[in-house]
């Protein structure tokens, strides 16, 4: 992006921009008023999926950004997603759907890594596209990914700039040539794979657990479920100064604790569970022994209570809720509420019921933060919001206790302890390597070809690497690299220095070469060719002597060889023997090393020693599209010894 549109964030965050495509009919209108109306329309239309979503750090948001530095006025938002990468991809889904619902909008999205959409589709990008020329080329339009191409050096396209386009140029190109800028099907598929399943997928990312919490926290979470993320982050990132407020609790007393069901995201739940923490004895938050059936609920409640107390301790002692204006007084509230009902936000709940009121309060809070928020207002911190709920919404402790006695079962957290197979499957699904049905072990063994290992390695070695690294062959049937015999001989000539030695003489200069007739030229070329052949023959002789010396050493015996006597006819063996005698190899014939067999056996040995884990052999072969079946014949030494001891007993 240009100038002020570049990311300048330390925390993991995603930045998104929504532009109006050029339209002469709107040139006379005030852009700020138009874009403000789009904010209201977008946030209202997508409220049903945005309201219940629990964000890790910050929610999806949009605000008006005036024109500056050649970038037109547009809608802008930034969300810090921290450790939960799902927040980033959910925003990609939302942006994609916004451009689909509003075809006149073009969206651009990036994070701290830059063009992370291109990173996701790195295996399918055209070779000309790299980080140096990708600026202002990647957009969403009509719900599809667009990449503005770059003209080739040999062609000139009037509407395509040879340098990375500006934002305004990019908008003009997308508006005038939408079909020409559409990304290829594999690139679009790679991005769509990551957002597939939304918005239903958000439900699968939640985890419900029982927690032994103060009644005040239970009441707050019933009205503001999203505040659980702020509390978890406060506990997760605590420091000694924060813990001073937790020596003696002032807001959430331990005597008021009751059992409740709390909804986390899996990321938040994992952060809370994995933290080892012993509370201060003065806090009153004692824990039962680990063998207690409700130990986990007490531990989670204790940690969450510390997070809420830390948030409230950071509020000003003179805090008041005077800044909060009534939401229902806004003229936009009626249309916003009608939109929620039309999109089945209340899930058929009876109006006035407890669950209906809970969802209504969540909608009011979302409306207050995202739509009905004056520009001059100061954002309310999570601690202030917690205290506001406690002051304005009374709750019945006895009613909460009765609800705690009849809680729905909590979710199983076995997903925290993934087996190696489950982890491999997850990584493969994320990489998109297994779109089809899984292959059985028998089918995998039948389809496995040892020759493919050798061919892939040869293709890899034949590739010429650059400063950007080695290019891995993807297709085993890829055409072999071309071989220029003349260039090869010239390189040998330079290495051996045959021509240079002959031309070092001062007796023949350039003028003498010009005076040579055709017969002299022919004689010179013949001598040069014979000299080169002699040098190559001498080199072969040296190599044969080295093979002869190494043949009877431990290194020579470590290689698998071809049995020439069994494979070759007698005449050929005789010729080979005479060649070896001529080259001074000795009486004992040197067996030819089988390069392919040694290559495959060494790779398979390395693969087997990995014991199913990642390693150099599997990583290299997987990158070339070669997948080896599990070694069913391999039995680890420890296992065999253990079984032997068992049988002996």
N, C-alpha and C positions, 0 to 999 in steps of 0.2 A: 504494500500500500504506500501512499505518498505521504511524506512528512508526518503530519499529525495523526495519520491513520495507522502508524506502526505501533505494535504492541510494546509497552514499556512496563511489564509486570514481572515481579519476582515469583509470586505464587502461580500455581497452575490455573489458568483462566482461559476462557474462550470469548472471543470478541466477534460481534456480528453487526452487519450494516445492511439496511434495506433502502434501496434507491427507487425512485420513480423513473420509468423509462421516459425519454424525451417525448413531449406531446405539446404541440403548438397551442392546443385549446386551453392548456393550463398555464401558459406563459404569463397571462395577465393576472392570474390569481396569486394570492399571497401564499408562498410555499409553507410557511409555518402553520397557518390555519389548516391547510390541506393535510399536512403530515400529522398534526395533532388529532385530526378526525380519524386518520388511519390507525393511530395508537389505540383509540377508543374501540374502533371496530375490530382490530386484531385481538386485543386483550379480552374483549367480550366474547368473540366467537370461539376463542380457544380456552376460555375459562374452565369448561368442564374437565379438561385434562391437566390444566395448570394448577387449579385450586387444590386438589388433593395430593399433589406431588410433594414429596419430602425432599428438599434440596440439601446437599451436603454443607454448603456455605452460603451461597447467594442464589436467589431465584432468577428466573428468566425475567428480563425487564427491557423496556424500550423507552427512549426519550428523544426529543428533537435535538438535532445537531445542526447548527447553521453552516452555510457554505464558507469554506476557508481553503486557501492555497490551491485553487483549481478543482477542489472536491465539492460537488454540489451539496446543497442541504439534503439531509436524509435522516432516517431513523437509526439510532445507534443503541447498542446494549453490550454489557460485559458481565460475565458471570464467573466467579471464582468457584471452581468445582473441587479443588483440593485433591483428596485421595480417591474420590468416586468418579471414575472415568465415564460411568453410565450417564451422569448429568450432561456431559459434553455431547454424547451421541443422542440423547433425548432432545437436546437443543437443535442438533442437526435435523432431526425428524421434524421438529416444530417449524424450523425455518423452511424446510422443504415443503411442508404443507401450507405455510403462509403464501409462498410464491405460487402454489397450485390454486389456492383459493382466491388470490389477488393477482391475476396475470399481468397487471401493469407494474408489479414490483419485481425488482431484481435484487438478489441477496448475495452477500459475500460473507464468508466465515473463516476465521483462522484462530490459532492459539499460540502458545509460547513457542512451539516448534515450527510455526509458520503455516504453510499449506498442508495441514495434516490430512486433508482429503486426498491429496496426491500421494502422501506417504502411505495411506491405506491401500491405494491402487498402484503402488510402485511397480508391481510385476507386469503391469499392462500399459505403462505410459510410453508414448512415442519417444524415440531416442533424442529428439531435438529438445525435449522439455526437461529442464534442470532448474535448480534453485536460482540460478543467475538470471534466467529469463522468464520465470513463472509469475512475476508480479502483475497483479491486475488482470489475470487471465482466467481465473476460476470463479464461476458464479453459479447460482441457482436461478432458473427461470422456468415458469410453467411447471414447477415441481421436478425438473430434470437438471442434471449437472451439465454445465456448459464449460468448454475450454476454448478460448480464443486461439486459433492456430497462428503459427508464424510462417510467412511465405518462405519458400526455398530461395536459395541464392540465384538460381537460374530463372525464376519466374517473378513477375511483378503483378501484384493484385492491388488495384487502386484503394480498396477499402481496408486493406490490412497493413498496419505499420510494420516496418522492419525491426523496430525496437519495442520493448514492452509498452503497451498502450497506457494512456492516462485513464482515470476513472471515466471521464466524460467520453473519451474515444471508445472505451469498452461498452458503455451504455448505448452509444450510437450503433456500434457493430451488432450487438445483441438484438437491438430493436429492428434493424434493417435486414439482418441475415440470421434469423434464429436457427434455421436448419443447418447452416454451415458451421455453427459453433457448438453443436450438440456433441457431447463427449461420446467416445466409442462405447459399444455395448459392454465389453469386459470391464471398462473403468466404471461405468454406471452400476454394473452388477456388484462390483467390489464394495462400493459405497452403500448400495441398497442392502447388501448383506448385513452390514453393521446396524442398520436402523430397522431391519425386518422384525415384525412382531409388535412394534409400538402402535398404539398406546397400551395395549393389553399387557405388553411385556413389563410394564412398570409394576404390576401386581406381583409378578414373580420375583422382583428385586426386594420385596418387603419381608420382614421377619417379625412375628408377634411373639412376645415373651412376657411371662409373669414377673412383676417387680413389686417389692415391698417398699412402698413410697409414702411420704407424708401426704395427707389428704389435700393440702394446697397444691402440690405438684400434680396430683391426679386431676383436680379440677381445672388447672391450667391446660393440661394436655388434652382434656376433653374439648376445650374451646380452641386451642391452638396446637394441633398435633405436630406442626412443623417445628415448634420450638425445641423438640427433642434433639434436633441436630445441633442447635446452639449450645445446649447443655452438655452434650457429649463432647463437642469440640472444646468447651471450657474445661472440662475434666481432663481430656486427652492432652491438652496443651498447657496444663497447669504449671505454675512455678511456685517457689516457696512463699512469695508474697501473696499469691492467691490463696494458699492453704492457711494463711493466718486467719482469714475470715471463717474457716471451717473448724477452728479449734472449739468454738462455742457457737452453735447455730442460732441465728436471730430470727430468720424468716421461716424456715422449714424445720420445725422441732421434731426430733425422732419419736416423741411420745404419740404423735398423731398418725403414725404409719398404718397403712392398710394395704391389702393385696389388690393389684390392678393389672390389667393387660395393656401393654405399651407396644405401639407399632414403630419399629425401626426400619431403616434400610439395612440390607445385609452388611454394607460397609460400616455403618454406624455401630451395628451390633458387634461386629468383629473388633472394632476399635475398643469398645467398652469391655468386652470379655477378655481380650488379650492383655489388658493393662493389669499389672500386679500392684495392689495398693492396700496398705494397712491404715485404717482411719485413726485419728487421734483419740486417745481414751477419753479426753474431755468432751468430745463431740456427742457421745451417747449412742453412736451408731455401732453397736457391737454386732458381731456375726456369730451364728451358731456353728457348731463343728462341721467340717466338710462332709461328714457322713449324713448330715441332716437332709431329708428329702427336699426341703425348700431352701437349701443353702444358696443355690444359684440365684433364686429370686431375691434373697436378702442381699447378696453381693451386688447384683445389678442395681437394686434400689439404692443401696448405699452410695455407689459411684455416681448414679444419676442425681441424687440429692446433693452431692458435693458440687456437681456442675451447676445446678440451679442456684445454689447458695453463692457460688463464685460470681455468677452473672448479676445477681441482685446486689452483691456487695460493691459492685463497680458503679452503681447508680448514685447520683447526687443526693445528699440527704434532704435537699429542698425540692426534690422531684414532685411534680404534680401532673395530673392528666388534663390540664387546661388546654393543651395543644390539640387534643383530639376533638374534632368536630363530628357531629352526628352524620353517619353515612347516609341514612335514609332521607336526609334533607336535600341531597344532591339531585338535580333533575335527571341525571344519567342513571340513577339507581333503578328506577322502574323498568327501563329498557334492558338493563343488565340482568335483573332478576327474571324478566320474561325470557331472555335468551337462555338462562340456566335451565328454566323449566322446559323450554322447547328442546334442549339437548339432553334431557333426562338426567340432569345433574343430581336430582333428589332421589333417583332410583325407585320411584313409586311410593316413597314414604308418606305417611299421613301428615298433612300440614298441622303443625302444633305439637307433634310428638317429640320426644326427647332427642331421637336420632335426627329428626328433621331440623330441630333447633341447632344441633351441633353443626350440621352441614351449612346451615344458614349463617351461623357465626363465622365459620371458615370463609364463606363467600364474602361476608362484610369485610373481613380483614384483608382478603385479597383485593377487593374493590378499593379499600382505603390505601393500600400500598401501591397498586398498579395503575389505577384509573383516576380515582378522585384524590389526587395528591397535588396541592398547589406547589408551584415552582419554588416559592419562598419558604416552604415548610422544611423543618429539619427532621431527618429520618429518626424514628424512635428506635433506640437500641433494644436488644432482646431482654435485658434486665428491666428496663422501664416498661416494656410491654407485659412482662410477667407481673410486675407490681400493679399495673393498670387493671389487669384481669382480676387479680385478687381483691382490688378495691371496688371494682364496679360490678362484678358478677358474684353474688353470694352463692354459697354451696352448702349442702346438707351433708355433714360427715356421716351420719347414720345411714343415709341413703347410699352413699358411696360404699360403706361397709357391706350393706346388703348386696350391692352389685358385685363386690369383691368375693362374696361367698359363692357366687354362681358364674364363674368366668369360663369363657370358651377355652378349649385346650390350646396350649402354646405350640408353636411350630417346632419341628425337629431341627436341631442345629448340627446334624451330621455332615452338612455341607462344609463345615469348618475343617473337617478332617478328610480331605480328598485322598483317595488311593492313587498310586501312580498311573493306573489305567484311566481313571476318571480325569486326572490332570492332563494326560496325553490327549484324551478325547476332546477336552475343553480347548486345548491349544490348537488342535486340528480344526475344530469347528470355528474358532476365531480366525484362523488363517484361511478358512474356506477351502481346505484341501480335500474334504470329503463331502461333496454335495450328493453323491449317489448312495445307494444302499451299501452297507458294509460288506466287504468280501470275506467269505469264510476262509479258514486256515487252509483247507484242502485246495480251494480255488486259487488262493494266493501262491501255494507251493507249485501248482500246475502252471500258473502263468509266469512263474519266476524263471528267468533265463540268466545263467552265469555269464554268458557272452555279453550281455548288456552291461555288466559291470566293467569289463575290459574295454568295450567300445566307448562307453561314456567317459572313462578315464583318458583314453587316447584323444577323444574330442576335446576334453578339457585341457590336456597338455598342449594340444595343437593351437589353442587360442593364444592370441597375443595380448598380454596385459598392458594396461596404460597406467598413468598416475592415478586414475580413478579406481583401479583394482582389476581383478580378473573377471572376464565375462563368462558366466557359466552357460554351457549349452543346455537348452531346454528340451530339444527334440532329438532323440537318439538317431533318427533318420536324417539329421541335418547333413548337408553336403560337406565332404571333407575339405580341408583347407587346400588351396592351390599350391603347387610346388613348381618353382622356376629353377630348372637345372642350371642354366647359365649363371644366374645370380648365386646359386649355391657354390659353383666352381670358382666364381670370382671371389667369394668370401674366403674359400680355402686358399686361393692364390695369395690373398692379402695376409692371411695368417701364416702361411709357410714362407712367404717372401721370395718366391721363385723369380718373379719378374723384376722385383727390385734389385735382386742380386745381379741379374744379367744386365740391367740398365744402369748400374752404378758406374760402369766404365766411362771414362771421359773420352774414349776413342770414337764413340758414336754420339752425335748430338742430334738436335731436331732437324737441322738442315740435311744431315745424312739420311734420316728417315724419309724425307721428302724426295731424295734422289734415287731411292731404291726402286728397281723395276718390279714388275709383277712376279717374276721368278724368285727374286730375293724375298719379296713379301711372303710367298708361299713357303720358301725354305724356313723363314723365320717363324711362321706360324706352326710349321711341322715340328721344328725344334722345341718351340714353346709347349706344344701339346705333349710331346714326348717327355719333356722335363716335368710337366705337371703330373703325367701318369706315373713317372718314376717316383715323384714325391709321395703320391697317394699310395703307391705300392709299398714304399718304405714305411709309411704310417701304418698300413695294414700289417706289415711284418712286426712292427713294434707291438701292436695290439695283440697279435697272435702269441708273441712271446709272453706278454703279460698274462693272457688267459692261461697259458701253459704253466706259468709259475703259480698262479692263484688256484689252479684246478685242484691241487692236493692239500690246500690249506683249509682251515675250518670255515673261512669265509666262502671259499669256492664250493665246499660241500653243502653249504646252507641253501644253495639254489637248486631248484628242480630243473632237470635237463631232459632233452629229447634223446631217445635211444636211436641213434642214426642207423645202427646195424639192423634194426628191426623194420625201419620204415623205408630206408633208401635201397635201391637196387645195387647189385655188386659193382656195376660199372661206375656208378656215382660214388660209391664208397672208395673205390680205387682212386678215382680222381681226387676226392677229398684228401685221401692219405698222401697222394703225391704232392698236393698243394701244401699240406702241413709239413711234409719233409722239406719242400723247397723253401718254406718260410722259416725253417729252423725250429719247428715245434717239438721235435724229438720223436721217440718211438711210440709213445702213448698218445692215442688220439684224444683230443679234447671234445667232450660232449657239448653240444650247443645248448645254451641256457634257454629255457622256455619262458619268454618274457610274460606272455599272457597268463600262464599258469602261476608264475610267481606273484604277479600283480593281484590276481583274484584271490589266491590263498592268503596273502598277507592282509588284504583288505578284510576278508572273511574272519581271519584270526583276530584282527583289531576289533571288528564288529562284535565278535563273540565275547571278547574280554570286557566289553562295555556292560554286559549283563543286563541288557534292556534299557540302560540309561543313555543319556545323550553323550556323544563323543565325537572325535574327529571323523571317524569312518562314516557313521550314520549322518552327521551333518553335511559332509561333502556329497554323499550319495543322494540324500534327500534334496539338496539344492539342485541336483542334476536330474531330478525326477525319478531316481531309482530307489525302490523300496524293497528291502530284503525281508523275507519271512523270519520268524523267530527260530532259533536253533534248538530244535526239539531233542537233538542228540547230545547237547552239551549239558553235563551235570557238574555243578560247581564242586570243587575239591572238598570244601567243608561239608557239603551235603553228603557226598559219598562216604567220607570218613565217619560222619555221624551215623549214617545208616549201617555201616560196617560194625561200629561199636554196639549199636542196638541189637543187631543180629547175633553178635558174639555173646552179649549178655543173655 
